[in-house]
Amino acid sequence: MLRDRVTDLEYSMDTSEQYSSRNNVRIFEMPYSTDSNLAHTTKGQLCKTSGCVHQ
C-alpha cells in the first residue's frame, strides 16, 4: 500500500515537472547571473543587445 502510494506520487511529480517547463523561456548568448533582480538584469541585457531604451 505504501509502495503504491509512493509510486503514484513519483508519477505525479514527473508529470508536473514535465508540464511546468512549458512556461519557461530559454535565452542563449546571455551571461549567467545570480543577481536577485533577474527580471531587471535580463531586460537590461536584452536592451543592450537589441538597442532599445532601457528604463
HELIX and SHEET records of a PDB file:
HELIX    1   1 LEU A    2  SER A   20  1                                  19    
HELIX    2   2 SER A   21  ASN A   23  5                                   3    
HELIX    3   3 LEU A   38  SER A   50  1                                  13    
END                                                                             
